[in-house]
Amino acid sequence: MEHIAALRRLGVEAVPVRLSAEFKGLNALVIPGGESTTIGKLIRDYSLVDELRKLIARGFPVMGTCAGMILLAKQVRGLKQHTLEAMDIEVRRNAFGRQVDSFETALDVPVLGQPLFPAVFIRAPWIEKVGDGVQVLASLPDGTAVAVRQGNMIATAFHPELTDDLRFHDYFLSIVNGHPKANADEA
């Protein structure tokens, strides 16, 4: 619900989606954080996998945060079930440790400009490999990639919806709307 609140603060009509019929009329989708195995099981149980894969393949804009990033990834270490296999990244689940190892840090995200972005990591994954066509949007000081873009998809290991900073959501909306500031060549 935090993503919905962030998008509404930006003046966008945002609604929760749980069933295939609710995709009709949408311009984009945010796959939130949470438990990736549970979300994955639900999208399979409700027969959403094939429809989501088709939408994404046609260029439908999708933002995945934390568990959402895991579900977008082509390969996931530490997850035995299949994902949407849409984004050419390999991620490791719970890479930063347990819940008590959660942390906040200020990230340099050039596509967002200054100031640094306040990133909240909660049992977060990290990106181990990126494929061709994947742009790293942000990395930790040690070089670990934590935000990426491929075409109309963006994914973050952290939770931008848990901050008052709306720039990541605004950046995603610029992708949805095809605005020049979202052009990967300019980033």
Secondary structure, DSSP 8 states (H G I E B T S, - for coil): -HHHHHHHHTT-------SGGGGTT-S-EEE--S-HHHHHHHHHHTT-HHHHHHHHHTT--EEEETHHHHHHEEEEET--S-----EEEEEETTTT-SGGG-EEEEE--GGG-SS-EEEEESS--EEEEE-TT-EEEEE-TTS-EEEEEETTEEEESS-GGGSS--HHHHHHHHHHTT-GGG-TTT-
